[in-house]
Amino acid sequence: MLLMSSPAFALMRDDGDDPGPGLSAVETLGLYVVAPIVAFLVITGLVMVTSKSDKAAKTGK
């Protein structure tokens, strides 16, 4: 039973399988490291800008 579930069967393609091209190391780093950091910085910047404008409106400045 253990032999039937071995990862070697993952190498056999099913009908209709069409995997795309792999990612290079630079593309992988950009997608999984740089993009989340940029998204975090953009969201942080938007929150800071809206927070400052809200604070200025409350104090009358």
C-alpha positions in Angstrom: 0.0 0.0 0.0 2.9 2.4 0.8 4.4 1.7 -2.6 1.2 2.8 -4.4 1.3 6.2 -2.7 4.9 6.9 -3.5 5.9 10.3 -5.0 7.1 8.6 -8.1 3.6 8.6 -9.4 3.6 12.4 -9.4 5.9 12.2 -12.4 3.2 10.7 -14.6 1.1 13.4 -16.4 -2.6 13.2 -16.5 -4.6 13.8 -19.7 -5.0 17.5 -20.1 -2.0 18.5 -17.9 -0.2 21.5 -19.4 2.2 23.0 -16.9 3.6 26.3 -17.8 7.2 27.3 -17.9 9.0 27.5 -14.6 10.1 30.6 -12.8 13.7 31.8 -12.7 15.3 32.6 -9.3 14.9 36.3 -9.9 11.2 36.0 -10.9 10.6 33.9 -7.8 12.3 36.4 -5.5 10.3 39.2 -7.1 7.0 37.4 -6.8 7.4 36.1 -3.2 9.7 38.6 -1.6 9.6 42.0 -3.4 6.0 42.1 -4.3 4.7 41.6 -0.7 7.1 44.1 0.7 6.0 46.7 -1.9 2.3 46.0 -1.2 3.0 46.4 2.5 4.7 49.7 2.0 1.9 51.0 -0.3 -0.8 50.1 2.2 1.2 51.6 5.0 1.7 54.8 3.1 -2.0 55.0 2.3 -2.9 54.5 5.9 -0.4 57.2 7.1 -1.7 59.7 4.5 -5.3 59.2 5.4 -4.5 59.3 9.1 -2.7 62.6 8.8 -5.5 64.2 6.8 -8.1 62.9 9.3 -6.0 64.3 12.2 -5.6 67.7 10.5 -9.4 67.9 9.9 -10.1 67.2 13.6 -7.7 69.8 14.9 -8.8 72.4 12.4 -5.4 72.7 10.7 
